[in-house]
Amino acid sequence: MIDRTSSYLAGLFSLEGRTAVVTGGSSGIGRAIALALARAGASVVVVARRERELADAVADLRSHGCRAAWVGADLGSRQGVAEAARGAVEPFGEPDIVVSAAGINLRPPMQELGEEVWDATMAVNLDAPFLLGQRFGPGMAERGFGRLIHIASQQAFRAFVTSGAYGVSKAGLVALARSQAEAWSARGVTANALVPGFVLTPLNARLQDDPARVEELAARTMTGRNGVAEDFAGAAVFLSSPASSYVTGQAIFVDGGFSVH
Ligand SMILES: NC(=O)c1ccc[n+]([C@@H]2O[C@H](COP(=O)([O-])OP(=O)(O)OC[C@H]3O[C@@H](n4cnc5c(N)ncnc54)[C@H](OP(=O)(O)O)[C@@H]3O)[C@@H](O)[C@H]2O)c1
């Protein structure tokens, strides 16, 4: 009975034999997703800038018996993205799954939002996922299987806590998933965005300094709590797996009901 159940579940969700690249896989949501995909069977390459955090994340994945490697690269420039793409294929070959979780949120008030913050935000949050899609999407389509997963934000849909350039970049990402889905879904490549609520990670450490604000955000959910990085494990495995082959071009909210409350 157990064997029948596990082979059924493996057919739906196993990532055995797949290769994944997870940008931002050294911290927060990206790190939790990297671990989830690796534990579901994928060989995982994590990409970010800080080497100590990357090595720590890879050690964690390997401690679970997973295949993992890291590439240090700055996705804030086109050259950095090209270097990341070159390095990412070295350990395990061309990826079947690319998760773009690397992101920055600089939050200056709109009237102080200059070109530098705008450009830096667009480069990491939007240009890098686009460039990685252009690099890896066509190969996935040729091979007949691929998964492009973007981490968007509530601020793609509504403005709050100084959405500025960040909200614009995330709205672009939701549209990018649709464009990629339109291009490649007929050849087995799906593209989707996951939409978090407020998740307790280093990204919003500054907001977390204000306990009243954190409570207020938790109260805006239906579950009564803010998100944690591990909340994204199941959705990421689903979107990476054969089970989601008919789900494409979507923005899937993993937010405890934040968006519908
Ligand atoms: N936390 C939330 O409430 C929340 C809500 C909505 C959406 N999100 C989105 O979820 C994603 C993950 O965020 P998180 O909360 O998990 O944040 P996090 O813990 O700060 O992780 C961000 C990751 O991105 C990497 N990164 C940042 N800039 C980079 C660059 N220029 N080049 C390469 N890697 C870079 C970081 O590593 P290095 O700094 O070492 O490069 C780190 O691994 C982001 O796209 C974020 O916008 C988060």
The ligand as a Tripos MOL2 file, in Angstrom:
@<TRIPOS>MOLECULE
LIG
   48    52     1     0     0
SMALL
NO_CHARGES

@<TRIPOS>ATOM
      1 N1         10.3880   38.5050    2.4830 N.am      1 LIG1
      2 C1          9.2500   38.9540    1.9910 C.2       1 LIG1
      3 O1          8.3460   39.3830    2.7260 O.2       1 LIG1
      4 C2          9.0220   38.9670    0.5130 C.ar      1 LIG1
      5 C3          7.7610   39.3550    0.0640 C.ar      1 LIG1
      6 C4          7.5120   39.3810   -1.2950 C.ar      1 LIG1
      7 C5          8.4880   39.0160   -2.1760 C.ar      1 LIG1
      8 N2          9.7170   38.6270   -1.7250 N.ar      1 LIG1
      9 C6         10.6920   38.2740   -2.7430 C.3       1 LIG1
     10 O2         11.2330   36.9750   -2.4630 O.3       1 LIG1
     11 C7         12.5570   36.8820   -2.9800 C.3       1 LIG1
     12 C8         13.4670   36.3730   -1.8820 C.3       1 LIG1
     13 O3         13.4800   37.3370   -0.8320 O.3       1 LIG1
     14 P1         13.8360   36.9930    0.6750 P.3       1 LIG1
     15 O4         12.8290   37.6660    1.5150 O.co2     1 LIG1
     16 O5         14.0970   35.5490    0.8070 O.co2     1 LIG1
     17 O6         15.1800   37.8640    0.8050 O.3       1 LIG1
     18 P2         16.6680   37.5750    1.3210 P.3       1 LIG1
     19 O7         16.6350   36.6190    2.4700 O.co2     1 LIG1
     20 O8         17.2550   38.9230    1.4980 O.co2     1 LIG1
     21 O9         17.3560   36.8370    0.0860 O.3       1 LIG1
     22 C9         17.6890   37.5290   -1.0800 C.3       1 LIG1
     23 C10        18.6500   36.6640   -1.8750 C.3       1 LIG1
     24 O10        18.9640   37.3410   -3.0920 O.3       1 LIG1
     25 C11        20.3760   37.3880   -3.2450 C.3       1 LIG1
     26 N3         20.7310   38.5840   -4.0070 N.ar      1 LIG1
     27 C12        20.3700   39.8760   -3.7350 C.ar      1 LIG1
     28 N4         20.9440   40.7120   -4.6170 N.ar      1 LIG1
     29 C13        21.6720   39.9380   -5.4640 C.ar      1 LIG1
     30 C14        22.5180   40.2220   -6.5710 C.ar      1 LIG1
     31 N5         22.7610   41.4730   -6.9870 N.pl3     1 LIG1
     32 N6         23.0990   39.1800   -7.2140 N.ar      1 LIG1
     33 C15        22.9000   37.9030   -6.8020 C.ar      1 LIG1
     34 N7         22.1230   37.5840   -5.7580 N.ar      1 LIG1
     35 C16        21.5210   38.5890   -5.0940 C.ar      1 LIG1
     36 C17        20.8940   37.4170   -1.8020 C.3       1 LIG1
     37 O11        22.2360   36.9980   -1.6770 O.3       1 LIG1
     38 P3         23.4980   38.0490   -1.6860 P.3       1 LIG1
     39 O12        23.0500   39.2560   -0.9100 O.co2     1 LIG1
     40 O13        24.6070   37.2990   -1.0610 O.co2     1 LIG1
     41 O14        23.7480   38.3320   -3.1110 O.co2     1 LIG1
     42 C18        19.9590   36.4100   -1.1630 C.3       1 LIG1
     43 O15        20.3880   35.0980   -1.4330 O.3       1 LIG1
     44 C19        12.9280   38.2930   -3.4660 C.3       1 LIG1
     45 O16        12.7520   38.3590   -4.8580 O.3       1 LIG1
     46 C20        11.9050   39.1790   -2.7910 C.3       1 LIG1
     47 O17        11.6550   40.3480   -3.5170 O.3       1 LIG1
     48 C21        10.0000   38.5970   -0.3990 C.ar      1 LIG1
@<TRIPOS>BOND
     1     1     2 1
     2     2     3 2
     3     2     4 1
     4     4     5 ar
     5     4    48 ar
     6     5     6 ar
     7     6     7 ar
     8     7     8 ar
     9     8     9 1
    10     8    48 ar
    11     9    10 1
    12     9    46 1
    13    10    11 1
    14    11    12 1
    15    11    44 1
    16    12    13 1
    17    13    14 1
    18    14    15 2
    19    14    16 1
    20    14    17 1
    21    17    18 1
    22    18    19 2
    23    18    20 1
    24    18    21 1
    25    21    22 1
    26    22    23 1
    27    23    24 1
    28    23    42 1
    29    24    25 1
    30    25    26 1
    31    25    36 1
    32    26    27 ar
    33    26    35 ar
    34    27    28 ar
    35    28    29 ar
    36    29    30 ar
    37    29    35 ar
    38    30    31 1
    39    30    32 ar
    40    32    33 ar
    41    33    34 ar
    42    34    35 ar
    43    36    37 1
    44    36    42 1
    45    37    38 1
    46    38    39 2
    47    38    40 1
    48    38    41 1
    49    42    43 1
    50    44    45 1
    51    44    46 1
    52    46    47 1
@<TRIPOS>SUBSTRUCTURE
     1 LIG1         1 GROUP 0 **** ****
